[in-house]
Amino acid sequence: MAKKKVGKIPVKSIASIIVILAAVSFLGIRPSSLGSLKEITLPDGFSIEVFAEGLSASPTAYPGPNTGPRMMEFIDGVLFASIPSQGKVVALPDDNNDFKADRVVTVIDKLGNPHGLEFHDGWLYIAEEERVIRVKLKDNLEADSSTLEVLVGHIPNERLPHGGHFTRTIKIFNNSLYLSAGSGCNVCYEQDERRAAVTKCDLDGKNCKTFAKGIRNAVGFVFHPITGEMYATENGRDLLGDDLPPDEINIIKEGKDYGWPICYGKNIHDTDFDKNVYIRDPCADKEPSLIDLQAHSAPLGLAFYYGNNFPEGYKGDLFVAYHGSWNRGEPTGYKIVRIKVGEKKVEDFATGWLTGTTVTGRPVGIIIASDGSMFVSDDNAGKIYRISYIG
């Protein structure tokens, strides 16, 4: 029998393979699989179920926001979610109260990377990449376009900066609007003071000023329901190795500088970026992190638990969604952690969205429902989960 001739692999094919391998190793692009929830591990007595699915799942897991739902808000018992990749906000009513969304209602679309949501005094506030808007809702849960107002970015030269970290998150507290915008780079000196900072505005978008700065990328922040303090997640810079710098939990105070780009963590000087020689420590007057987290975990959404469904010992704890690493040799994150803030103790709460190098989900937002259950968005699997204690 004649031997079959094996031809040479085309140069273009080899180049394609190299590109793919480089993407996997350097860019952190990993295979994604829409697995079941059997892989998810929770403390005894807790249950997780899918509340909504089919919300733009990603075929792969890659750095930054994936294609599915991100931030959430409850309005009159109905869950709303932003889907930046589709430029829209959706409502997910559970008409028969079986803890499953019965339908997907497009509230508003044709937006520019909508992310943060907040409902206040009859208005739905939405943070897009380059502007903040608000709109009132009709009875069918759709936005009443005749009421839409552009609060920030209505004048072209006042639009929010675009590119880089494009997610914008908003909260309303004590009749003021707070807006976080991440940096436009991995590490650099920003020219726009609104980047790597939290901005405070009047509810109508006027009188905006920098509330706090030096915060590289606070994708999630929340006001403590008792103390009123602002807690925020912080995604540290990349390319300093597997374990530096730490990601962070910070208490954001007005007028404070949290150190980025020249400092991180407990006021550690980033000499890899800042080569200047100083007479005194350049980080001494910066605000140190409250809690250091595993580097490259990508902490995003967070919520304090004061509901009545979880056991009593969980009250007052802070829950944080780790979206997951990209530039780390051994992947980390892809889970939800519980933080006992007073003890500064971090422990796993929900794990299992990463098996080997295969990703089955990437947690993003966390919100507590009126019944005390926890809702978690997953922008990779295109799902929203409900976690409850069933004893």
C-alpha positions, 0 to 999 in steps of 0.5 A: 500500500502506498504511503499517504503523502503528508503535505506541509502545514501552510505558513498562514495556518501556523501563524493563525495557531500562534495568534490563537495561542498568544491570545490564550496565554497573554490576553486570557481568552479561555474556552467558555461552556454553558455548564449546569449549576451542579458545579457551583459550591455553596455553604450548606443550606444554600441553593442556586437557580437560574432566574433568567437566561438567554441574555446574550451569552459569550462563546469565549471568556475574554478580558473586560466585560463579556456580552451578557447582563451586567448591573441590576436594579429592582423597581416595584419588585421587577428586576431590571438589567443592563446589557452593554453589548446590545446597547439596551436595558431589559426588565425581567418580570416574574409574573407568577412568583415562581422565581423565574423570569417569565419574559424579557422586556426591552425597556430602552435600546440604542444606547452606548454601552449602558451599564449602571442603573439606579431608580429614584423618585420615579426616574430610571437613571442609566449610565452610558459610556459617554453620558448619563440619562434618566427616563420615566417608565410606562405601565408596560415597563418600557421607557417613555421616550418623551420624558428622556433627559440627558443629565451628563454629556448633553453637550458634545464637549462635555461627554464622558471620556470614551475608550479604555475602561468603558463601564460607568456605574452610578448610585444616588445617595442623599439626593446626589448622583455619584458616578465612577469612571475607570482609567483609559489605560492600564497605568498612566497619568490621566488628562481627564479628571473624571477618569479613575475617579468618582464624580459627584453631581446634583440629581439633574447632572449639574454642579459635577465635581471630583469626589475622590480620585486615584481609583483605577477602576471602581466598577462597583460601589455601594453605600453602607445601609447603616453608616452611609459610607461608600464602599468600592471595589478596585481593579488593580493594574496588570503586568506586575506578575501573578500576585501584584498588585492586590485588588482592593476594597476601599472606603471612598471618602470625599477629597481623598486620593487613593494612589493610582497610578503611582501607589497601590494597596497599603500605600505601596509605591509602584516603582515599575511605573514611577521611576522618579526619586523622592525625598519623602514617600510619595504614597504617604499622603494617599489613602490605603486600601481597606482590604487587599484581595487576590491580585487579578480577581477582578472584583466588580459588583458588591452588596451588603447583606441585611436581608431576612433569608440568610442565617443571622450570622450573615447580616452585615457581611459584604458580598463581592463578585469576582469576574475572574483573571486574565493575565495570570498564569493560574486563573483566579476569581470566577466566584463570589466571596463573603467578607466579614468587614469588621474582621477583614476576613475574606472567604469563598461563598459561591465557587465553581464557574471555573474548571481547569481552564474552562469558564462556565460563568463570570459573576458581575453584579450582586443585588439583594431582593426584598425577600432576602434572596441574592441575585447575581448577573453573569455576563459570560453565560448570559444568565442571572442567578438567584441564591437563597437559603433553604435550610 
